[in-house]
Amino acid sequence: MPKTIFEHSSEGRRGVRLPTREIDTPLQDLIPAQYHRKHPARLPEVSEMDVMRHYIKLSHCNYFIEKGMYPLGSCTMKYNPKIHETLVHNSCFANLHPYQPESTLQGALELLYELQEDLAEISGMAKVSLQPAAGAQGEFTGIKIISAYHKAKGNLHKTKVIIPDSAHGTNPATCKLVGYDVVELKSNSAGRCDIARLRDLVDENTAGFMLTNPNTLGLFETQIEEIAEIMHSVDALLYLDGANLNALLGIVQPGKIGFDIMHFNLHKTFSTPHGGGGPGAGPVGVVEKLVPYLPVPIISKEQDNYLLDYAHEATSIGKVHTFYGNFAVLVRAYIYIKMLGAEGLRRISENAIINANYLKTLLRNTYHIQHQEYCMHEFVADGSKQKKEHGVNTMDIAKRLLDKGFHAPTVYFPLIIPEAMMIEPTETENLESLNAFAQAMKEIAQEAKENPELLHEAPLSTPVRRVDDARAVKELDPIFKIK
Ligand SMILES: *Cc1c(COP(=O)(O)O)cnc(C)c1O
């Protein structure tokens, strides 16, 4: 491990020296005596160079997309154009205050309005709210809207939401939080919604169905129209978990094929550096009949004037975030969409799909892949063969990838594939990096055969070796002790 900044400290060393001579009154004379320190602050005494080297060194201990491929399935860890950062930080956006009068915020409101409209166009939904701060909060907002819809219609007997067994954990968590019972739908052998089972589960008490498409196996759910019909026959709503929208841009408009409501993960599909808990934005789009329940305010345009619109406040679920949502993430998504345009967005999804299929083909003779058909923007391979033949599991493989300079894929998810490795290369990786990743995966399979012990020990080259995950969460101190 690199030293802490305190361990670099040397008495009297300074990065900046304040021009003391030019100050007439010494600072301590200006501050009442009772506030003076009795002892100097325990701050590290370091030079500017010490600080630079320290933080550069720390950054090298981390892993990030600028360092190498980050094929974390479902998370869409694509390259984030640096122009976003320049515009977010340097433009007048950074100096706006949310309490300014609307008339002085017209540029910001225009941007939000345009983003709202662009997302509606991309998704085929009638209206979008930009407020939710993450995918999970978008889900919460969406299920609250479903609940408000049923309440308004007097559908008080509707108590359950159906969710496939391949779903992300946030889906059932969200439904519980809103007060619904969760009913699990087992996937069929093709890795998709089992329509016959779905028909059995649906009844008058069904409030909605939450579906991810493409699903977490990277497979497109082809029977959406039929599923929508089943749901609508009992006045239940069809919710799309839009985390995998990176596969659909310019190809499928969810609002046009039967989905009633969806969330976007702007930080995934529309590019904001994310991970480690944020920042994000999870706008929600709805069909016409759900517009009255969207959070307030939405951004409206009247003639040439943009405004915060509270018109539907009486029916709205309320506010889910302060002010405008996570504004800087919204600015990045806006820039991204405007830079790419309709054609560019479609190219993103096409290339994301091509890259995933290329990589899947390279790996299919080395690792077991349950669903061999063409995938969308990601696929699930697994370590079941390596486990059975050499006693090496997916965690060992994932840890060894770190030694080879790659971030690991999403592992042990979805839960329905034992030893799962969910691989999403994204459109921003080129042929050479896809080949290098496949090469590393093949080398690891070879090592599993010849030297399984090595894989149990991996990673060997990272600043922190394999930790006890549960202990690492509960007892931070023993690992990151600051002297
Ligand atoms: C990432 C993800 C979520 C949750 O989104 P956050 O923005 O992380 O809150 C939900 N569902 C799926 C399928 C995801 O990949």
The ligand as an ORCA input file, in Angstrom:
! r2SCAN-3c Opt
* xyz 0 1
  C     -27.621     -0.442    -12.521
  C     -28.909     -1.141    -12.523
  C     -29.957     -0.736    -11.683
  C     -29.811      0.317    -10.604
  O     -29.397      1.552    -11.099
  P     -28.531      2.555    -10.207
  O     -28.379      3.740    -11.107
  O     -27.257      1.880     -9.879
  O     -29.337      2.880     -8.989
  C     -31.170     -1.392    -11.812
  N     -31.332     -2.405    -12.683
  C     -30.342     -2.834    -13.483
  C     -30.597     -3.959    -14.444
  C     -29.082     -2.222    -13.424
  O     -28.091     -2.641    -14.187
*
